[in-house]
Amino acid sequence: MRLAYLFPGQGSQRPGLLHELPKCEAVEEILEEASDLLNESVYNFHSEEMLGSTKAVQIALLTSGVAAYKAFEIDGNKPDFVAGHSVGAFGAAVAAGVLEFKDALKLVELRGGLMEQAYPEGYGMGVVLGLEAHRLQSIITKFMDEKQPVFMSNQNAPDQLTISGTLQGVQNILDEVQKHGARCTSMLKVSTPSHCPLLSSVSNELTEALHKISLSKPVVPFVGNRRARLLFHPDDIRQDLADSVSTAVQWHDASTVLYENGVRLFIEMPPGNVLTRLANRAFPDAKVLSVTENGFDDCLYILEKNRRKK
């Protein structure tokens, strides 16, 4: 079975997430490197209080994902493909050999800080289940108040979509879609209007920062967020990393690209199992594991069995 590592995005965080990582030298090295680069203990970023900060969440998620990847790598397990949802794309870029961890951490710290500064309060995201994209877009177009802007953002599954904008605007649309056939709606644990044009200024500054960093050609194929395509050139990955914060994440299409390229074993890096649930639903004949849910040792066992078959 071809193997893909999936790196989760914001919303997967939970207090103490860095304590849940496997205990090994490779993990400790990443945690120490992160602390050195941040000039403070990386453990300061995963407390319940700190996870109210977009910047802290994204630093903790990147560190967790890369640390787990390194733990698998040290045992000789290399994926055939990598993909990351939203900020998870930076962890995927490290696993693909495109970015050094130190550069990814610097970029993610900047990204989270810029997102907080752009909209410090009054903005967020919501999720809509049970409507297709064209139907949700028509409702947004018809019922959105221009003073309370709302945009369709991530497409996680054909009928699992997110919207971004002002908190009042998002709530208004969530209320409206329930009258028009939505199965379920909820606000997300996100304090910024991610993946919509409101964050264009963040994309612009990230573009400038990324042009100051050397990106390498991927040694593992990398699937982008913005257009859900395999990206092989550093310039294309640079653009995807910068632009995805202000454009919708086409996650369902991205994971479908993996499946169409022969992936039948998906392993989600910690924390959480959001991407695991989506892949299980989309590809019932594939084997899908979450490090958080299934445990590192069980994932390692499956990887080693798969490697022997190859």
N, C-alpha and C positions, 0 to 999 in steps of 0.2 A: 504494500500500500504506500502510495506517495503521501508525504507528511507535510502538514502546514502548521506553523506556530502562529497563534492569534494573540494579539496584545490589546487588552481592554482599554477603554477610555473612561472619561469622567462619568461618575454615577456608579462605578464598581467599587469605589473606596469604602472602607470601614475602619473604625478606630483600631489601632494596633496592628494594622496589616503587615508591617515590616517584621513583626515578631512571628508571623506565620510562615516565613520563608524557611526552606530547608536549611539545616545546620551543616554547613560545609565551608571549606576554605574559599571556594570561588565566590560564594555569596558574601562572606565577610569582606573579601577584597573590594567588592563593589560598594558595600555599605561604608567602608572606610574611605574609599575614593570619593564617594558622594559627600561625606562629612568634611573631608579636606577641601573639596571644591567649594562647598557652601560656607566654610569657616564656622560651622557649628554642627552638632550632631544631627544626622539625617532623621534620627528617631524623634526629633522635635517636630517633625512635619506630619506625623500620623496620629496625633492625639485628636480626640473628638472636637476640641475647641479649634485646633489648627485646620482641621478638615473643612471648616467653614470658609476657608480661604481658597480661591481657585488656584492660586500659585502653589500653595502647600499641597493641595490634592494632586496637581500635575507632577510635581517633583516626586511625591511618594509613589505615584503610579509608574512613572518612568523607572525609578530605582528598583521597584519591586519586579517589574517585568524583565528588566535586563539582568537582575541578580538571578532570577529563576532560569532564564535562558542560559546564563553562564554555568549554572549548576548542571544543566543537561549537557552542555557543550563539553565540560570537563570529562564526562563519561563517554565522549565520542559520538554523541547524538547530534546530527546536523539535519535541519529541515530541508525539504525540497523547495518550499516557498514560505514567505512570511507576509503578514498583513496586520495592520493595527488600526483600530477604530479611533478616529480623532487624535487625541494626544498619544494614543497607543502607537500611532504611525512612527513616532520618534524612536520608540523601543524597537519596532520592527526594522527601522533603518539601521540601528546599531547591530541587530542580529544579521542583517544583510551585508554588513561590512561597509555600508555607505558613510556612516557617521561614527566617530569615536564617542565613547560614552561621555567624556568631558565636554565635548562640543554639544552633544544632545542635551545634557543637563543645563548648560548655559542657555541654549535656545528655549528650552521648556520653562526655565525660570523667567526668561524675558517674556515669553508667550503668556504665561499665567498672570504675570504682573501687568502687562498691557491690557489684558482682558478685564482685570479688576478695575484698572484706572479708567477704562473707556465707559464702563457702566457700573459704578460702585453699588448701586441699589436700584430697586424697582424694575429689574429685568430678569428673565429666566426662560425656562423651556417647559413644554408639556408633551405628553405622549398620547397618541390617538390609536386605538386598536379597532379594527373592523371596517375601515374605509380604505378604498384605493386612492392613490395619489391624485388622480384627476378630480375625484369627487371632493377630496379635502381642499384642493386648491380652489375649486369653484366656490366653496363655502367661505374660505378666507377672502376671496375677491369680493363676494357679495356682502359679507357682514362685518368686515374689518373697519374699525374707526381709524381714520388717518392720524388722529392724535394718539392712538394706541396701536402702533404698527406691529404687525405679526407676519411672519414668513414661514413657509414650509421649509424644514431643514432636513434632518436625517431620514433616509429611507432604509430602515433596518430589516424590513420584510415587506412583501407586497401589501400587507394590511397592518403593518406596524410602523407608524410615521411619527416624527416629532415636529413640533412647531416652536418658533423662537420669537421673542419680542418683549414688550412690556408685560409685567405680571398681570395687570388688569386686562390687557388685550388678549394675552394667552388664555386667561380664565374665561373671557367672553366667548372666544372661539370654542373652547372645550365645552362650555355650556351649550353652544349652538349645535355642535356636531352630535351631541347626545340626542337632539331632536331630529337628526337626519340619518340615523342608522348606525352610529358608532357603537361598538360593543362595550367599550370601556375607555375611560380617559383618566389622566392623573397629571399632576405637576411633578416635575423631576427635581432631584436634589442638585440643582445647578443654579448658580446665582448670576449667570451671564447669558446673553442671547446668542449662543454659539451657532456657527455654521449658517449664518445669514449675512446679508449686505451691511447690517449694522456694525459688523466688525471688519469692514474693509480697511480701516486705518491700521488695525493690528496686522493684517496681511501685508500691508505696504511696509511696515517696520520690520516684520519678519523677513521679508524679501531682502531688505538691505542687510540685515544681520547674516542671513544665509549666504549672501554673496561675499562675505568676509571670511567664510569658512570653506576649507577644501573638502569636497565630497568625493568619495571614491566610487568606481563602478561597482555595482552590487555583485557579490560572489554567490548570493542566494537570490533568486527572483523575488521581486518586491511588487506587491499590488497596491496601487494608489487609492486614495479616498475619493478624489474629486470626479474622476471619470471611470473609476473601476477598471483600470487597465494594468497589465503587466508593464512595469517601467524598468528600462534597462540602462538609461543614460542618466548620469548624475544631475544634469540640468533639469530633466523632467521630474525627478524626485524632489529636487530643490523647489520647483514651482508647486508641486503637489503639497509639500509640507507647509509652504507659506500660504497658499490659497485656500486650503481646506478649512481653515478657521472661519472663513467668511462665505463658504459655499457648502452645499449639502453634502453629507457623507453618503455615498451610494453603497452602503455596506452589503445589502443583499446581492447586488450585482457583483461586488468585489468577491464575496465568498463563492458565488456561482462560477466566477472565473477560475477560482481554485479547484472547484469540483470538476469543471469541464477540462481542466488540465490533469486530471487523474488523481486528485487528492481524495483519499478515503480515510485518512486518519488526521483529525484536527485536535490539537492540544492548546488549550487556552492558558496563557501565563496568568499568574495571580495579580491582583485579587479578583475574586468573584467568579460568576459563571454565566454572565449575560450573553456572551458570544457563544458559549456552549449551548444554551437553550435555543438560540436562533439557528445554529447549525443543525442541531438535532431535529428541529422542525422542518428545516429546508431540505435536509439530506438524510432521510431515515435509514438508508442502507450504509451510511458511513459510520465509522467509529469516532465518537467525539468525547474528549476528556477535558476536565478542568483540574488544574493542579490544586486549586482551593477545595473543590468538591471531592475529587477522587484521591487526592494525596500525591505527594511527589514520588514516593516509592512505587506506588501502583502505576503511575504514568511511566516511570523509568522502566519498570518490568515490561510494559506493553511496547515501549520504544525498543528495548533490547530484543524482544521477540520479533518485532517488525524488521529490525536491522539484520537479524540472522536469516530471515526469509529472503531478503534482498541478495 
